[in-house]
Amino acid sequence: MSERKIDVLDHGFVRLVDRNGRDSTIRMMRAMQRAQELKPVFLKHLVDQGDKRKAAKRTPVSINTVRGWLRQDESFRAEVESALSLWMGLGGERRCKTCRVVKPVGQFSNRSDRPQQLTTCKACKARLGRESYHRTKYSSFFTHKATRTRLRSRSMGIPCDVDADHLESIWTGVCPVLGLPLDQRTPRCEEDSPELDRIIPAKGYTKGNVVWLSRRANRIKNNVSLGEMKLLVEWLERILGGVS
């Protein structure tokens, strides 16, 4: 009786070991299959991010899983090193994040905040800047004008403290000089295009010293003082006489 019990227990133990072994093998095969599916995804994100941790987070897998892949798969490690070298431009070339084209490192701008190059080439950066300019020029008119005014003031070396809220608060929609309706979507070259003018040019673009004029009125006023404008009017009256 005792021998039978031992036989039954031994048989059950063997079946348990076999089942665990089969389950372990299946889990291992599934893990290997999942790894083969995720490795190309990881490499794609690595080319975009240039950072193994960020690429692993986007895949998503743990960084320890990636380290295991690197230890076990030599070809995968070589692809990772190649992707990082290309991203950093170590071979004199790098891939543009936007157009996905491999270009010489000279076609990429340097970052201003760290000793590293941008991931977008100069051509794509210029194109994206133009698209953003035209997209925000009309949809965010006052924000766009405030930004352009600050840049213009910086290049001219004059004061500027206006913001989008202030520019919107002084907007009337009509030129105070010629009475022309001002349309925010009018092309800049048109006479009724709205332009921000400095009342006293030397004071810069400061609150209380700016007004919206039509392009035509702003061109007439230009950069003249009140005295110069009076002299111009007097001269025109003498020359033209009664001619209107």
TAMO-V803167 format. One record per residue. N is the residue number from 0. OMEGA is omega in whole degrees, 0 to 359 (none if undefined). BURIAL is + if it has 24 or more other C-alpha atoms within 12 Angstrom, else -. Layout:
# TAMO-V803167
<<N:OMEGA:BURIAL> <N:OMEGA:BURIAL>>
This chain:
# TAMO-V803167
<<0:180:-> <1:179:-> <2:178:-> <3:180:-> <4:179:-> <5:179:-> <6:180:-> <7:180:-> <8:179:-> <9:180:-> <10:178:-> <11:179:-> <12:179:-> <13:179:-> <14:178:-> <15:179:-> <16:179:-> <17:181:-> <18:178:-> <19:179:-> <20:178:-> <21:180:-> <22:180:-> <23:179:-> <24:179:-> <25:179:-> <26:180:-> <27:180:-> <28:178:-> <29:179:-> <30:179:-> <31:179:-> <32:179:-> <33:179:-> <34:179:+> <35:179:-> <36:186:-> <37:181:+> <38:177:+> <39:178:-> <40:178:-> <41:180:+> <42:179:+> <43:179:+> <44:179:+> <45:177:+> <46:180:+> <47:188:+> <48:184:+> <49:182:+> <50:184:+> <51:180:+> <52:179:-> <53:179:-> <54:179:+> <55:180:+> <56:180:-> <57:188:-> <58:353:+> <59:172:+> <60:177:+> <61:179:-> <62:177:-> <63:176:-> <64:178:+> <65:178:+> <66:176:-> <67:176:-> <68:182:+> <69:180:-> <70:189:-> <71:188:-> <72:182:-> <73:180:-> <74:177:-> <75:179:+> <76:179:-> <77:178:-> <78:178:-> <79:180:+> <80:178:+> <81:179:-> <82:180:+> <83:179:+> <84:180:-> <85:180:+> <86:182:+> <87:178:+> <88:183:+> <89:181:-> <90:182:-> <91:178:-> <92:175:+> <93:183:+> <94:177:+> <95:182:+> <96:185:+> <97:183:-> <98:176:-> <99:181:-> <100:176:-> <101:183:+> <102:175:+> <103:183:-> <104:179:+> <105:179:-> <106:177:+> <107:179:+> <108:175:-> <109:177:-> <110:179:-> <111:185:-> <112:180:-> <113:181:-> <114:183:-> <115:180:-> <116:177:+> <117:181:+> <118:178:+> <119:182:+> <120:184:+> <121:182:+> <122:179:-> <123:179:+> <124:178:-> <125:180:-> <126:179:-> <127:178:-> <128:178:-> <129:180:-> <130:178:-> <131:179:-> <132:182:-> <133:181:-> <134:184:-> <135:184:-> <136:182:+> <137:182:-> <138:177:-> <139:190:-> <140:186:+> <141:176:+> <142:179:-> <143:180:+> <144:179:+> <145:179:+> <146:180:+> <147:180:+> <148:178:+> <149:179:+> <150:180:-> <151:180:-> <152:180:+> <153:181:-> <154:180:-> <155:180:-> <156:180:-> <157:182:-> <158:177:+> <159:177:+> <160:181:+> <161:176:+> <162:184:+> <163:181:-> <164:180:-> <165:179:+> <166:178:+> <167:182:-> <168:181:-> <169:180:+> <170:178:+> <171:181:-> <172:181:+> <173:176:+> <174:182:+> <175:181:-> <176:186:-> <177:180:-> <178:180:-> <179:174:-> <180:180:+> <181:181:+> <182:183:+> <183:182:+> <184:178:-> <185:177:-> <186:186:-> <187:184:-> <188:182:-> <189:183:-> <190:181:+> <191:177:+> <192:182:+> <193:177:+> <194:179:+> <195:185:+> <196:173:+> <197:180:+> <198:172:+> <199:188:-> <200:185:+> <201:182:-> <202:177:-> <203:180:+> <204:181:+> <205:182:+> <206:184:+> <207:181:-> <208:180:-> <209:180:+> <210:176:+> <211:177:+> <212:170:+> <213:180:+> <214:181:+> <215:180:+> <216:181:+> <217:177:+> <218:179:-> <219:181:-> <220:180:+> <221:184:-> <222:185:-> <223:175:-> <224:179:-> <225:179:-> <226:179:-> <227:178:-> <228:178:-> <229:178:-> <230:178:-> <231:180:-> <232:179:-> <233:179:-> <234:179:-> <235:179:-> <236:179:-> <237:183:-> <238:186:-> <239:180:-> <240:182:-> <241:180:-> <242:182:-> <243:none:->>
